[in-house]
């Protein structure tokens, strides 16, 4: 029996979802570009880092006020916490 939270869409459909596109964009960014934000949370939207902050909640609030409620990838640079690998799509 599957979980009510399990996404049963085909892998190809998930990989095309806006969130996964932002994850892939972050994973493809040049390391020097990412390193400038070490210790900060970054908001990746439309394939680029559009904002950053040391406070995750402040970043998220500011992002959604600016861009609206859209798919965004927020990650703290230099940590594994919250890091998403596109291979995790199942």
JOCOR-V767018 format. One record per helix or strand of 3 or more residues. SS is the DSSP state (h for helix, s for strand). FROM is the first residue (numbers start at 1). TO is the last residue. If there is no record, write none. Layout:
# JOCOR-V767018
{{SS FROM TO} {SS FROM TO}}
This chain:
# JOCOR-V767018
{{h 11 15} {h 18 28} {h 31 35} {s 41 45} {s 48 53} {h 56 67} {s 73 76} {h 86 88}}
